[in-house]
């Protein structure tokens, strides 16, 4: 528990500083690095399923993918059209099965080609695309507010699920996949996410003004006046994000349970692996991106 708290104390300020102050291409570089670390852990888990992953080509493809993301966010125009990002991600995702299956054809044991290609394709869609979408959220108007909102809603849900589930949990939610998760913890998680998300947007204008005065953001990165969405819609969004985050946690637990391991890795003291740390975000980020992109396109 002490290691978990100390790791969070160190990482959270760094993450917030990256979101607020660092140039967008640095966020893209960090997102790509996190994605590569998580993909490496995922492919390691696949070995327990009898799959021999296409490691090198997967790492190269994801690296090139994020190089393209970095280049796109480094252009003079800070806001990339949402439709352009959709086309880019659709093309990148469509190419993955063809690329990995082609490489799999070169294996001596043809029976290993398809499982390896499927694992690499899933790794790209499951991990790399959501991390790129996180950068996409930051690119949009009021991007800093939306990214921090996503982090806070996921973190609040995770914290309340852990402590309420540990102290008051009696009814197991998914005993085969994650025995420690309870319905009491899940309900507390949902309530916490809705509360924190609503409060964040309720005070988004004041928070944005403070960030601007502290020279942490530019004006387009904050949320002012008429930009603020209606609170009922934020409450609904926060609930959907929380459910997505909890599903993301369960999906990773399913993968680990099938692999017969407790953690995906050990890179983060007290938290396990990188995939353990971002599993909920991988499902939550696309929800926030879709909602914020829809608002931009209205």
Secondary structure, 3 states (H helix, E strand, C coil): CHHHHHHHHHHHHHHHHHHHCCCHHHHHHHHHHHHHHHHHHHHHHHHCCCCCCCHHHHHHHHHHHHHHHHHHHCCCCCCCCHHHHHHHHHHHHHHHHHHHHHHHCCCCCCHHHHHHHHHHHHHHHHHHHHHHHHHHHHHCCCHHHHHHHHHHHHHHHHHHHHHHHHHHCCCEEECCCEEEEEHHHHHHHHHHHHHHHHHHHHCHHHHHHHHHHCCCCCHHHCCCHHHCCCHHHHHHHHHHHHHHHHHHHHHHHHHHHHHCCCCCCCCECCCECHHHHHHHHHHHHHHHHHHHHHHHHC
